[in-house]
């Protein structure tokens, strides 16, 4: 296997783990949590699951960024960022940057310090906000994944 095939395989693998996990959290875990499927301690349950997945998500976001940059550099396809027909390239970078910001900056430095106070004071409002934020992020990710796969195989909406 050459280096580009390995980079592409690692890239897709990491996207599947990262976006798949975020999708499961958004569509399965958070609704079940809010409906009381795990008992009354929503905060403790959320922290237990989030603590286990966030490190996987962070590692996969790093791997996606490294392999994505490597492929753009190695294929020398920087010019694609000058064309709207490659909108999905822009979307991949934007979704990656947004998730990287959330996972490495917003979550540990902005959200985490306020988490317990808000979650305990207004759990329904807190988990409604968390689920809506997840839907927004995962929705952008799904559109991007669809566009990237279709676009990389020649389909374009522009």
C-alpha positions in Angstrom: 0.0 0.0 0.0 1.4 3.4 -0.9 1.4 6.4 1.4 -1.6 8.0 -0.3 -3.7 4.9 -0.1 -2.8 4.6 3.6 -3.6 8.3 4.2 -7.0 8.0 2.5 -7.8 4.8 4.4 -6.9 6.4 7.7 -8.8 9.5 6.8 -12.0 7.6 6.1 -11.6 5.4 9.1 -11.2 8.4 11.4 -14.2 10.2 9.8 -16.4 7.1 10.4 -15.4 6.8 14.0 -15.7 10.5 14.7 -18.9 11.3 12.8 -20.5 7.9 13.5 -19.9 8.4 17.2 -21.3 11.9 17.1 -24.3 10.7 15.2 -25.0 7.9 17.7 -24.7 10.4 20.6 -27.1 12.8 18.8 -29.7 10.4 17.5 -29.7 7.6 20.2 -27.9 8.5 23.4 -29.1 12.1 24.0 -32.8 11.3 23.3 -32.7 8.2 25.5 -31.0 10.2 28.2 -33.6 13.0 28.1 -36.4 10.4 28.2 -35.0 8.9 31.4 -33.8 5.6 30.0 -30.7 5.6 32.1 -32.4 6.7 35.4 -32.6 10.1 37.1 -28.9 11.0 37.1 -28.8 12.6 33.7 -25.6 14.6 34.5 -23.7 11.6 35.8 -24.7 9.4 32.9 -23.9 12.1 30.4 -20.4 12.6 31.9 -19.7 8.9 32.0 -20.4 8.5 28.2 -18.9 11.9 27.2 -15.7 11.2 29.1 -15.2 7.9 27.3 -16.0 9.2 23.8 -14.4 12.6 23.8 -10.9 11.2 23.7 -11.8 9.0 20.8 -13.4 12.0 19.0 -10.3 14.2 19.7 -7.9 11.6 18.4 -10.0 11.0 15.3 -10.2 14.8 14.6 -6.5 15.0 14.9 -6.0 12.1 12.5 -8.6 13.5 10.0 -6.8 16.8 10.0 -3.3 15.3 9.5 -4.4 12.9 6.8 -6.5 15.5 5.1 -3.7 18.0 5.0 -1.2 15.4 3.9 -3.4 14.3 0.9 -4.0 17.9 -0.2 -0.3 18.6 0.0 0.8 15.3 -1.6 -1.8 15.5 -4.5 -1.0 19.3 -4.7 -4.7 20.1 -5.0 -4.6 23.5 -3.2 -6.3 25.0 -6.3 -9.5 23.2 -5.5 -10.0 25.8 -2.7 -10.4 28.5 -5.5 -13.4 26.8 -7.1 -17.0 26.6 -5.9 -17.4 23.2 -7.7 -15.2 21.8 -4.9 -17.5 23.3 -2.2 -17.2 20.0 -0.3 -13.5 20.6 0.2 -14.3 23.9 1.9 -17.0 22.2 3.9 -14.6 19.5 5.1 -12.2 22.1 6.4 -14.9 24.1 8.0 -16.6 21.1 9.7 -13.2 19.9 10.8 -12.3 23.3 12.2 -15.6 23.7 14.0 -15.4 20.3 15.7 -11.7 20.9 16.5 -12.7 24.2 18.2 -15.5 22.6 20.1 -13.4 19.5 21.2 -10.2 21.3 22.0 -11.2 24.8 23.1 -14.9 25.3 23.8 -15.6 22.0 25.7 -12.6 22.1 28.1 -12.2 25.8 28.6 -15.7 27.3 28.1 -18.4 24.6 28.5 -16.8 22.3 31.1 -16.3 25.0 33.8 -20.0 26.0 33.5 -21.4 22.5 32.9 -22.2 21.4 36.5 -23.8 24.7 37.5 -26.1 24.8 34.5 -26.8 21.1 34.3 -27.9 20.9 37.9 -29.8 24.2 38.0 -31.7 23.6 34.8 -31.2 20.1 33.5 -34.1 20.1 31.0 -32.9 23.3 29.4 -29.3 22.2 29.5 -29.9 18.9 27.8 -32.2 20.5 25.2 -29.4 22.9 24.4 -26.8 20.1 24.2 -29.0 18.0 21.9 -29.8 21.0 19.6 -26.1 21.8 19.4 -25.3 18.2 18.5 -28.0 18.2 15.8 -26.5 21.3 14.3 -23.0 19.9 14.3 -24.0 16.4 13.1 -26.3 17.9 10.4 -23.4 19.9 9.0 -21.2 16.8 9.2 -23.7 14.6 7.3 -24.1 17.2 4.5 -20.3 17.4 4.3 -19.7 13.6 4.2 -22.4 13.2 1.5 -21.0 16.1 -0.5 -17.4 14.9 -0.1 -18.1 11.3 -1.2 -20.3 12.4 -4.1 -17.9 15.2 -5.1 -14.8 13.1 -5.0 -16.6 10.8 -7.4 -17.3 13.5 -9.9 -20.8 14.7 -8.9 -21.2 18.5 -8.5 -24.1 20.8 -7.7 -22.3 23.8 -9.1 
